[in-house]
Every structure is written in C-alpha cells, then in structure tokens.
Amino acid sequence: MSVNLIGSGNLATHIGITLNNNGLKINYVWSRNLENAKILAEKIKTTYTDNFTEIYNNKAIYLICVPDSEIKSIAKKINSENSILIHTSASTNISVLEKFSTNCGVFYPLQTFSKNSKLVNFKNLPVFIEYSNNNVKNILKYLCDIINAKLIIANSEKRLLIHIAAIFANNFTNHMISISNEIAGSNKIDFELFKPLIIETLDKITKINSIDIQTGPSVRNDKNTIKKHLKALKKYKDFAKIYSFVSKNIQKMHSKL
C-alpha cells in the first residue's frame, strides 16, 4: 500500500513521518507551498510537487491533510470514482468527499499537532474513522494498525461533537494559559512561577473528574474576591468579560451538583 499525502502543515507532517517510519510508502507530498512540500518530502525521502497532474492516479489513495475550507476543492481536483479519498478533518462531513468518489473515508486523530514540536506518538492515540465501504474500512484499519493507534468508528455528526469537546479541552485551555501569561508579563511577573500550578492541574485532571477538583472563588461563591479581581481587570476589558462569564458558568454547573 502507498499513498499520496496532500498537505504539508502540522498534521500532514506528523502523519507523513509516522506512516513512513512504520513502513508505509508515501509516493508524493503535494502542497500549494512548494518549499513546505520539499521540507516534508525530504524528511520522508519522497517526491514533492505543487502540480496535481504529476500525482494523478485513477486508483491512488489520497490522504488529505489540509484546512477544512480546502477539502472540497482538493477532492474536486482529484474527482475520480476509483481513487480513495481520505480526509483528516474533525468537522467536515464525509459527504463532501462522496460527491467525487465512491471510495472515501475519514481518519481523524484526536491530538494537537505542531510541526516544529517533537513527533507525536500515535500508540494508543484515539483515531476516529468513517468510511463509505468495507474496502476503505480495511485501509483505515491498516493505517491505524501500523502506527498502533486506537481505532474508533464515529460518524460525521458524532465526530463534530468530539471536536467541539476537544476545542474546550485543548484550544480554549491553551488560550486561558495565554491570557494568564499576558497578565503576568504585562505586570512584570515571571510566568515560570505558574508552571508548577499548570502541571499539577493537568496531572490531576488525567486522574480525577475535572468537575470534582474545581477550586477558586467562583466555586466557593466568593463574591468579594470576584469583585476585587474584576476591578483589577479594568484595563483588560476582554479578559474581564471572559473572567465574569466563566465564573458564572462555573457557579451554574456546580449549582446542579
């Protein structure tokens, strides 16, 4: 089995290198950015291009790792009933591919990827798959097997909800830490001081239900402290709005317990 890798960004980099390291041949790396395609192709010792005509094969497997807004246009360029189209998006319905091929699927790893960070270990990593037929199912199963990922079948509607939950768990959490960093930095407070707190918090939520370890003035309904905090946040209007909304939401969730 071999594939054409479409994309050269964060996810494409990690998937491409991991598949290659586990014996899967990547025929081509395609990207609109030829320099990025070259960088990734050199890492996995394959050919790169920004020209679709060079990689077109009526029976090829195309692993599409591009932004959601580009998936349809990529599938349209391939537009082959016999080609196998697999996208890696959480929020894009499989039906986007079904317009251009009868053989299509989804391979969505539940993880955060940055191409300039260490290579993600896919062992036991949840990978959600969806497929149009058993042939594609077997291909997706093979991809999961060779990288030791944890295969989970989920349709497009379920996968969308998984993505929303992941946004809260990852992207919004990271943004909250960025806000913390901004407040600390603008007041000449060393952000390194907060890292033990962050590490302890993340460690606890892998072992205990997060709602059971919620602390702070909001869960205590400490109105005086909240009032002081909001007053101190006057010069950070957007942060004050977030603080206020999240505090109220914490109180609302815990009032139901």
C-alpha positions as CSV (number, residue, x, y, z in Angstrom):
1,M,0.0,0.0,0.0
2,S,1.2,3.5,-0.7
3,V,-0.4,7.0,-0.5
4,N,-0.2,10.5,-1.9
5,L,0.0,12.9,1.0
6,I,-2.0,16.1,0.3
7,G,-0.7,18.9,2.6
8,S,2.5,19.9,4.4
9,G,1.3,21.5,7.6
10,N,1.1,20.4,11.2
11,L,-1.0,17.2,10.8
12,A,0.5,16.2,7.4
13,T,4.0,16.4,8.9
14,H,3.2,14.2,11.9
15,I,1.1,11.7,9.9
16,G,3.5,11.6,7.0
17,I,6.6,11.0,9.1
18,T,4.8,8.4,11.4
19,L,3.4,6.4,8.5
20,N,6.8,6.5,6.7
21,N,8.6,5.4,9.9
22,N,6.3,2.4,10.1
23,G,6.9,1.2,6.6
24,L,4.2,2.9,4.5
25,K,5.4,4.3,1.3
26,I,4.4,7.9,0.6
27,N,4.5,8.4,-3.2
28,Y,4.2,12.2,-3.2
29,V,3.8,15.1,-1.0
30,W,1.6,17.8,-2.6
31,S,1.3,21.3,-1.3
32,R,0.4,24.7,-2.6
33,N,3.6,25.9,-0.9
34,L,6.3,24.1,-2.8
35,E,9.0,24.9,-0.2
36,N,6.9,23.4,2.6
37,A,6.3,20.3,0.4
38,K,10.0,20.0,-0.1
39,I,10.9,20.2,3.6
40,L,8.4,17.4,4.4
41,A,9.3,15.3,1.4
42,E,13.0,15.4,2.4
43,K,12.1,14.1,5.9
44,I,10.3,11.1,4.4
45,K,12.6,10.7,1.4
46,T,10.0,11.0,-1.3
47,T,9.0,13.3,-4.2
48,Y,7.2,16.6,-3.8
49,T,5.1,18.8,-6.1
50,D,2.6,21.6,-6.2
51,N,1.2,20.3,-9.5
52,F,-1.8,17.9,-9.3
53,T,-1.2,16.5,-12.7
54,E,2.0,15.0,-11.5
55,I,0.4,12.9,-8.9
56,Y,-2.9,11.9,-10.5
57,N,-3.6,8.2,-10.5
58,N,-7.1,6.8,-11.0
59,K,-6.6,4.2,-8.3
60,A,-4.4,6.1,-5.8
61,I,-5.0,6.6,-2.1
62,Y,-5.1,10.3,-1.3
63,L,-4.6,11.3,2.4
64,I,-6.0,14.9,2.5
65,C,-4.4,16.9,5.4
66,V,-5.5,20.5,4.5
67,P,-7.6,23.1,6.2
68,D,-11.4,22.3,6.2
69,S,-12.2,25.0,3.8
70,E,-9.9,23.4,1.1
71,I,-11.0,19.8,1.3
72,K,-13.8,20.1,-1.2
73,S,-11.6,21.9,-3.8
74,I,-8.9,19.3,-3.4
75,A,-11.4,16.4,-3.8
76,K,-12.8,18.2,-6.9
77,K,-9.4,18.3,-8.4
78,I,-8.9,14.6,-7.9
79,N,-12.5,13.8,-9.0
80,S,-12.1,10.1,-9.6
81,E,-14.6,7.3,-8.7
82,N,-11.8,4.8,-8.4
83,S,-9.5,6.9,-6.3
84,I,-9.7,6.5,-2.5
85,L,-10.1,9.9,-0.8
86,I,-9.5,10.1,2.9
87,H,-9.6,13.4,4.8
88,T,-8.4,14.1,8.3
89,S,-10.9,16.7,9.5
90,A,-13.0,16.5,12.6
91,S,-15.7,18.9,11.5
92,T,-16.0,18.1,7.7
93,N,-18.8,15.7,6.8
94,I,-17.8,12.6,4.8
95,S,-20.4,13.7,2.2
96,V,-18.0,16.3,0.9
97,L,-15.9,13.5,-0.5
98,E,-18.7,11.3,-1.7
99,K,-19.5,13.8,-4.4
100,F,-16.2,13.0,-6.1
101,S,-15.5,9.3,-5.3
102,T,-17.4,6.2,-4.2
103,N,-14.4,5.3,-2.1
104,C,-13.9,7.7,0.7
105,G,-13.2,7.9,4.4
106,V,-12.1,9.9,7.4
107,F,-9.0,9.4,9.5
108,Y,-9.2,11.9,12.4
109,P,-6.6,11.6,15.2
110,L,-7.7,13.2,18.5
111,Q,-4.5,15.2,19.3
112,T,-2.9,18.6,18.9
113,F,-0.1,18.8,16.3
114,S,2.7,21.4,15.7
115,K,5.2,20.5,13.0
116,N,8.0,22.2,14.9
117,S,7.5,20.2,18.1
118,K,8.5,16.6,18.9
119,L,6.9,13.9,16.8
120,V,3.6,12.8,18.3
121,N,3.4,9.2,19.5
122,F,0.4,7.6,17.9
123,K,0.5,4.4,20.1
124,N,-3.0,4.1,21.7
125,L,-3.9,7.5,20.3
126,P,-7.7,7.7,19.5
127,V,-8.2,7.8,15.8
128,F,-11.8,8.2,14.7
129,I,-12.7,6.7,11.3
130,E,-15.6,6.8,8.9
131,Y,-15.9,5.0,5.6
132,S,-18.1,4.6,2.5
133,N,-17.5,0.8,2.1
134,N,-15.6,-2.1,3.5
135,N,-12.6,-1.6,1.2
136,V,-12.0,1.8,2.7
137,K,-12.7,0.5,6.2
138,N,-9.9,-2.1,5.7
139,I,-7.5,0.6,4.5
140,L,-8.2,2.8,7.5
141,K,-7.9,-0.1,9.8
142,Y,-4.5,-0.9,8.3
143,L,-3.3,2.7,8.8
144,C,-4.3,2.5,12.4
145,D,-2.7,-0.9,12.9
146,I,0.7,0.0,11.6
147,I,1.0,3.0,13.9
148,N,-0.6,1.2,16.9
149,A,-3.4,3.8,17.1
150,K,-6.7,3.1,18.9
151,L,-9.4,2.8,16.2
152,I,-12.8,4.1,17.0
153,I,-15.7,4.3,14.5
154,A,-17.6,7.6,14.6
155,N,-20.0,9.1,12.0
156,S,-19.7,12.8,11.0
157,E,-22.3,14.0,13.5
158,K,-20.5,12.3,16.4
159,R,-17.1,13.4,15.2
160,L,-18.3,17.1,15.1
161,L,-19.3,16.8,18.8
162,I,-16.0,15.2,19.7
163,H,-14.2,18.1,18.0
164,I,-16.2,20.7,20.0
165,A,-15.3,18.9,23.2
166,A,-11.7,18.8,22.1
167,I,-11.7,22.6,21.4
168,F,-12.7,23.2,25.1
169,A,-10.2,20.7,26.4
170,N,-7.3,21.9,24.3
171,N,-7.6,25.1,22.3
172,F,-9.5,27.1,24.9
173,T,-7.3,25.7,27.7
174,N,-4.3,26.9,25.9
175,H,-5.9,30.3,25.3
176,M,-6.6,30.7,29.0
177,I,-3.0,30.0,29.7
178,S,-2.0,32.6,27.1
179,I,-4.2,35.1,28.9
180,S,-2.5,34.2,32.2
181,N,0.8,34.8,30.5
182,E,-0.3,38.1,29.1
183,I,-1.5,39.4,32.5
184,A,1.7,38.2,34.2
185,G,4.0,39.5,31.6
186,S,2.4,43.0,31.4
187,N,2.8,43.3,35.2
188,K,6.4,42.1,35.2
189,I,5.5,38.8,36.9
190,D,7.7,35.8,35.8
191,F,5.3,33.3,34.1
192,E,7.7,30.4,35.1
193,L,6.1,30.8,38.6
194,F,2.8,29.5,37.3
195,K,4.2,26.4,35.6
196,P,4.0,24.1,38.7
197,L,0.4,25.1,39.1
198,I,-0.4,24.3,35.4
199,I,1.4,21.0,35.6
200,E,-0.4,20.0,38.8
201,T,-3.8,20.9,37.3
202,L,-3.2,18.9,34.1
203,D,-1.9,16.0,36.1
204,K,-5.0,15.9,38.4
205,I,-7.5,16.0,35.5
206,T,-6.0,12.9,34.0
207,K,-6.8,11.0,37.2
208,I,-9.9,12.7,38.6
209,N,-13.1,14.0,37.1
210,S,-12.4,17.7,36.5
211,I,-15.7,18.9,38.0
212,D,-14.7,17.2,41.3
213,I,-11.4,19.2,41.6
214,Q,-12.7,22.6,40.7
215,T,-11.3,25.2,43.1
216,G,-11.2,29.0,43.3
217,P,-13.5,31.9,44.2
218,S,-16.2,31.0,41.7
219,V,-17.0,27.5,43.0
220,R,-16.9,29.0,46.6
221,N,-19.2,31.8,45.5
222,D,-16.7,34.2,47.0
223,K,-18.3,37.4,45.7
224,N,-15.8,39.8,47.4
225,T,-12.8,38.2,45.8
226,I,-14.5,38.1,42.4
227,K,-15.4,41.8,42.7
228,K,-11.8,42.6,43.5
229,H,-10.5,40.7,40.5
230,L,-12.9,42.3,38.1
231,K,-11.9,45.7,39.4
232,A,-8.2,44.9,38.9
233,L,-9.0,43.7,35.4
234,K,-10.4,47.1,34.3
235,K,-7.6,47.7,31.9
236,Y,-8.1,44.3,30.4
237,K,-11.7,44.6,29.2
238,D,-11.9,41.5,27.1
239,F,-10.2,39.4,29.9
240,A,-12.7,40.8,32.4
241,K,-15.6,39.7,30.2
242,I,-14.1,36.2,30.0
243,Y,-13.5,36.1,33.7
244,S,-17.0,37.1,34.5
245,F,-18.6,34.7,32.1
246,V,-16.5,31.7,33.1
247,S,-17.1,32.4,36.8
248,K,-20.8,32.5,36.3
249,N,-20.7,29.3,34.2
250,I,-18.7,27.5,36.9
251,Q,-21.3,28.5,39.5
252,K,-24.1,27.4,37.3
253,M,-22.5,24.0,36.7
254,H,-21.8,23.4,40.3
255,S,-25.3,24.5,41.4
256,K,-26.6,21.4,39.7
257,L,-24.4,19.0,41.7
